[in-house]
Amino acid sequence: MTGLAVAMDIVAVGFFAWFVALVTHGRTVPADEGGQSVAMLLIAASLALLSVSLWSLP
């Protein structure tokens, strides 16, 4: 289970990095992609929180 937790954390870091890239890039966002940066942040937070319980399993 530790391997799964590590994989989830790595994916969460990737989504967070994508969020930071979207926010700092400063590009104009078309109307249909307005929530993309927020979605990346929410996915990263949920994956990180879900992996916390896996760290305690043997």
N, C-alpha and C positions, 0 to 999 in steps of 0.2 A: 504493500500500500504506500510505502514511502516513495517508490518510483512514480506512482500516479500523482502523489502530492507534489513532487518536484516538477513533473511535467505540467501540471496545472499552474504552478507558480511561474514557470518559464513562459507559458502562453499568456498568463496575466501580465507579466512584464512586457511582453510583446504588444499586447493591446494598449497598455499604458504608454509605451513609447510611441505607438501610432497616434494615440490621443494627443500627446505632447507635440508631435510633428504637425498634426492638423491645426492645433491651436497656434503654434509659433510660426507656422508658414505664412499666415496672414492672407491667404488667398480668399477671393470672394467665393462664397458658397452659394451654389444655385438653390432655388427655393425647395427643390425636392430632396436635397441632402442636408438640410439644416440641422437635423438631430444626429448626424453621423458622429460628431466628436463626443457628444454626450453619451451616445450608445457605446462607444469604445471605452469610456471611463466606467460606465456601469458594468460592462462585461468584465473588465479587469478587476473591479472591486468584488464582483460576485464570485469569480474564479478564485481569487485570493481568500475570500472568506470560506468558500466551500472546502478548500484544501486544508484549512486549519484543523478540522476534525480528523482528517486522514493522517496527520503527523503523529497523533497519539495512538493510532492502531499499531499492533505489532507487525 
